[in-house]
Amino acid sequence: MRNRALPAREMPGRRSKAVPSEGDKPVQVKCVCEGAGLRTTLREDLDRYAFAAEVGRGHLGQAGVLSPRWGALLQQGLWATAAYRICHYARYRRHSQWLRMLADVSRRIVLAFTAIDIAPDAHIGPGLWIPHVGFIVIGPVRVGRNCEIFHGVTLGARESFMVQCSPRLPTLGDRVWIGPGAVVAGDVTVGDDAAVGANSLVVHDVPPRGVVLGVPARLVSRRGSFAQITYRGMDMDGERNAALAADPEADLADTIAPARARITTQELSAEMPEKRADHLEKEWIRRSAPK
């Protein structure tokens, strides 16, 4: 991910509105309020859908009914993303109450047709792809570049926004794949090239290239989301290639070693027979081993 965020542009004669941040933590994505242009970001979103149609992952492109570009324009996921981009741009870059109200009305109209609710306060990098629409809620979270979010996904805080303290929100890295029905809640970080399995509940951090599954989600692999995330120019992406060249088995060993060290035979033997402690230790090693 890109850890350095550009400051929001201040328009002459207009009151500047600061980009939301969590204390001293920098904004880790690059959306339209952090230096990226609105047209450029929308063009990258459109290209993601067009590329999916070209490789046969889009419905209209696979059927050969329309050209990839025209087929992408008819995707409801792109409608919701474009409405969010315009609303976010009006709130953080233009500072116009009339434009902000008009953008918010258009976002609600798109919400009625797509059932995709993206908060205007969210910071989402370019290249977001939503293959299937329906019951998607994305709160004021931070999402990296070229991510993929399926239907039924919820990204938001654990506690209510009505409380006095600031809500703790998740942060998603670049090229993250979120499966259908998954929930990512609370102050968690999902690393670059990670994948969240369908119907999983993520309440703890996910390391880069991590594949998590279950309720609550636990790490099952470090193979990453490379098989799921596709976009134009991915073979020339230096960050993706560097992550792809890493050794997943070595990373997984480094991840589970501290946890295995904490569960010793002596601690388990104090509560149960010695044979039972040996069995649990062997079971932990078997489940933690990479598949």
CORPE-V842254 format. One record per pair of residues at least 4 apart in sequence whose ideal C-beta (glycine too) atoms are under 8 Angstrom apart, sorted by the first residue. I is the first residue (numbers start at 0). J is the second residue. Records with the same first field share a line. If there is no record, write none. Layout:
I: J, J
//
This chain:
0: 27, 28, 143, 172, 173, 191
1: 27, 28, 29
2: 25, 27
3: 25
4: 18, 25, 26, 27, 28, 29, 33, 34
5: 29, 33, 34
6: 18, 33, 34
7: 15, 16, 17, 18, 32, 33, 91, 92
8: 34, 92
9: 13, 15
10: 15, 92, 93, 94
13: 94
14: 94
15: 94
16: 90, 91, 94
18: 26, 32, 33, 91, 122
19: 120, 122, 139
20: 24, 25, 26
21: 165, 168
26: 33, 122, 141
27: 141, 143, 170, 172
28: 33, 122, 123, 124, 141, 142, 143, 144
29: 33, 34, 35, 124, 125, 144
30: 35, 40, 87, 122, 123, 124, 125
31: 35, 36, 37, 40, 84, 87, 88, 91, 92
32: 87, 88, 90, 91, 92, 122
33: 122
35: 39, 40, 124, 125
36: 40
37: 41, 84, 85, 88, 92
38: 42
39: 43, 125
40: 44, 84, 125
41: 45, 81, 84
42: 46
43: 47, 125, 126
44: 48, 77, 80, 81, 84, 125, 126, 127, 128
45: 49, 68, 71, 72, 77
46: 50, 126, 230, 231
47: 51, 126, 127, 128, 145, 230, 231
48: 52, 57, 70, 71, 74, 76, 77, 128
49: 53, 60, 67, 68, 70, 71
50: 54, 67, 229, 230, 231
51: 56, 57, 60, 71, 128, 130, 229
52: 56, 57, 59, 60, 61, 67, 70, 71
53: 60, 67
54: 60, 229
55: 60, 61
56: 60, 61, 130, 229
57: 61, 67, 70, 71, 74
58: 62, 70
59: 64, 65, 70, 73
60: 65, 67, 70
64: 70
65: 69, 70, 73
66: 70
67: 71
68: 72
69: 73
70: 74
71: 77
72: 77
74: 78
75: 79, 112, 113, 115, 129, 132
76: 80, 113, 115, 128, 129, 130, 131, 132
77: 81, 129
78: 82, 109, 112, 113
79: 83, 109, 110, 113, 115, 117, 129, 132, 135
80: 84, 117, 123, 127, 129
81: 85
82: 86, 102, 105, 106, 108, 109, 110, 117
83: 87, 106, 117, 119, 121, 123
84: 88
85: 89, 102, 105, 106
86: 90, 99, 102, 103, 105, 106, 119
87: 91, 119, 120, 121
88: 92, 93, 102
89: 93, 95, 98, 99, 101, 102
90: 94, 99, 102, 119, 120
93: 98, 99
95: 99
96: 100
97: 101
98: 102
99: 103
100: 104
101: 105
102: 106, 119
103: 107, 119
104: 108
105: 109
106: 110, 117, 119
107: 111
108: 112
109: 113, 115
110: 114, 115, 116
113: 132, 133
114: 132, 133, 134, 135
115: 129, 132, 133, 135, 137
116: 135, 136, 137
117: 121, 123, 135, 137
118: 137, 138, 139, 140
120: 139
121: 137, 138, 139, 140, 141, 142
122: 139, 140, 141, 142
123: 127, 137, 141, 142, 146
124: 142, 143, 144, 145, 146, 173
125: 144, 145
126: 144, 145, 146, 230
127: 142, 145, 146, 147, 148
128: 145, 146, 147, 148, 230
129: 135, 147, 148, 149
130: 147, 149
131: 149, 150, 179
132: 150
133: 150, 151
134: 150, 151
135: 148, 150, 151, 152, 153
136: 152, 153, 154, 155
137: 142, 148, 152, 154, 155
138: 154, 155, 156, 168
139: 168
140: 154, 155, 168, 169, 170, 171, 183
141: 168, 169, 170, 171
142: 146, 154, 171, 175
143: 171, 172, 173, 174, 175, 191
144: 173, 174
145: 173, 174, 228, 230, 233
146: 171, 173, 174, 175, 176, 177, 228
147: 175, 176, 177, 224, 227, 228
148: 152, 154, 177
149: 177, 178, 179, 180, 181, 197
150: 179, 180
151: 179, 180, 181
152: 177, 178, 179, 180, 181, 182, 183
153: 181, 182, 183, 184
154: 169, 171, 177, 182, 183, 184
155: 168, 169, 183, 184
156: 160, 166, 167, 168, 184, 185
157: 166, 167, 184, 185, 202
158: 162, 164, 166, 167
159: 166
160: 166
162: 166
167: 185, 186
168: 185, 186
169: 183, 184, 185, 186, 187, 188, 189, 201
170: 187, 188, 189
171: 175, 177, 183, 189
172: 188, 189, 190, 191, 192, 193, 207
173: 191, 192, 238
174: 191, 192, 224, 228, 239
175: 189, 191, 192, 193, 194, 195, 224, 228
176: 193, 194, 195, 224, 227, 228
177: 181, 183, 195
178: 194, 195, 196, 197, 198, 199
179: 197, 198
180: 197, 198
181: 195, 196, 197, 198, 199, 200, 201
182: 199, 200, 201
183: 187, 189, 195, 201
184: 200, 201, 202
185: 202
187: 201, 202, 203, 204, 205
188: 204, 205
189: 193, 195, 201, 204, 205, 209
190: 204, 205, 206, 207, 208, 209
191: 207, 208, 238, 242
192: 207, 208, 223, 224, 225, 228, 239, 242, 243
193: 205, 206, 207, 208, 209, 210, 211, 223, 224
194: 209, 210, 211, 223, 224, 227
195: 199, 201, 205, 211, 212, 216
196: 210, 211, 212, 213, 216, 219
198: 214
199: 211, 212, 213, 214, 216
200: 213, 214, 215, 216
201: 205, 211, 215, 216
202: 215, 216
203: 215, 216
205: 209, 211, 216, 218
206: 218, 221, 250, 254
207: 223, 242
208: 221, 222, 223, 224, 242, 245, 247, 250
209: 218, 220, 221, 223
210: 218, 219, 220, 221, 222, 223, 224
211: 216, 217, 218, 219
212: 216, 217, 219
213: 217, 219
218: 251, 254, 255
219: 290
220: 247, 251, 289, 290
221: 247, 248, 250, 251, 254, 289
222: 226, 247
223: 242, 243, 247
224: 228
225: 239, 243
228: 233
229: 233
232: 236
233: 239
234: 240
236: 240
237: 241
238: 242
239: 243
240: 244
241: 245
245: 249, 250
246: 250
247: 251, 289
248: 252, 289
249: 253
250: 254
251: 255, 287, 289
252: 256
254: 258
255: 259, 287
256: 260
257: 261
258: 262, 287
259: 283, 284, 287
262: 266, 267, 279, 280, 283
263: 267
264: 268, 273, 276, 277, 280
265: 269
266: 270
267: 271, 275, 276, 279, 280
268: 272, 273, 276
271: 275, 276
272: 276
273: 277
274: 278
275: 279
276: 280
277: 281
278: 282
279: 283
280: 284
281: 285
282: 286
283: 287
284: 288
//
